[in-house]
Amino acid sequence: MRDGAELGVNAAIVGERPTGLGMYGLQLIDALDALGERLVVFTSCPDVVTARRARVVRVSARIRPERGAAGHLARLVWTQTALRRHVRRARPSALLNLMPEGLLATRVPQVTVIHDVLPLHYPDEYPRQQHYFRHFVPAVLAASRRIIVSSESTRRDIERFYPRVPRERLRVVAPGCDARRFTPSAAPGAPRPDGRRYALYVGNVMPHKNLGRLVDAFATVPGEPWLVLRGWGRRHNVDELRARIGRAGIGARVDWAPYAQEGELIDLYRGARMLLLPSLHEGFGMTALEAMACGTPVITSATSSMPEAVGDAGLLVDPLDTTALAAAMTRLFAEDALAEDLRARGLSRAKLFAWETTARAVQTAVREAEG
């Protein structure tokens, strides 16, 4: 990076109540700031940016992710118009896009982050995003000198779905885990105050999350444990899962809320006997990493990116094999020694995913792009 020049950060995806992609962006900004990067951050929500040295430029509130499809469309237009003007005035040495929403024609070196291409794997689940992923995303990637992907699995997906993207531009950089927030309990896997032991699922309610098989498998686990679900989705997906729970006969043992209340998520991780993530496909699987950092054993799929996140610190199963999933749950509820072993492995594994490591890898990609 040129002496005195700033790194521009397109943080349009950061909203008023950041979750998921927004939290990734904020933590990466903080980590880059801690390494001494001079940043100019373009965001509609300056108040949530905590990087002390960053210069923050407030932009239109119309692009916030809370506005759903309207906000997404507004961001695409804003990126090619207003962001272009902001970049021209700021004159950064490079532009880091926290999502595949970048300038389509520019002389400014761009580095673009893309976590997954799930809409291309499951077009019926994401009908509105087909044009975006089939036409706009490849154009942004083509205009980027370096492309950061969260896993080797996503790298393979990029090569499969976007074969014209030069392989040498791809850099696999795993996200970090906030070690200040996600910490273990002194009493791991302790029952809830009412004495109930539970397995936990955190995430969207969508077909590729494989929740139907999760419910069917859980229904066969002996001892009548509880299943805690935190997540929501489209009405037909929610209704279908609710019906599946009813048919399985476990409705009285399911604690389901659309999202975790403020401060509740970490307590749920710490108190769970296990985290369940039997997805058919994930870009990385952040909930598995967060659970491990809290000392919670993980059962997840032996497919796509999940083995990269969990390694040998969890139980990996075939997500299509309900019997295998049920057997893994049964073992973890019954075997204290196994739970303690996975807890220790998970805590060690989570320490490998530090935000400083992520930020240094992003720095390297930026310097390569600046060339």
PyMOL commands that set and color helices and strands:
alter all, ss='L'
color gray80, all
select helices_A, chain A and resi 21-34+46-48+61-63+65-80+82-90+118-121+127-142+152-161+167-169+207-209+211-218+235-248+251-253+264-271+286-293+306-310+322-334+336-350+355-370
alter helices_A, ss='H'
color red, helices_A
select strands_A, chain A and resi 7-10+39-43+55-58+94-97+110-114+146-149+170-172+198-202+226-230+254-257+274-277+298-301+315-317
alter strands_A, ss='S'
color yellow, strands_A
deselect
rebuild
show_as cartoon
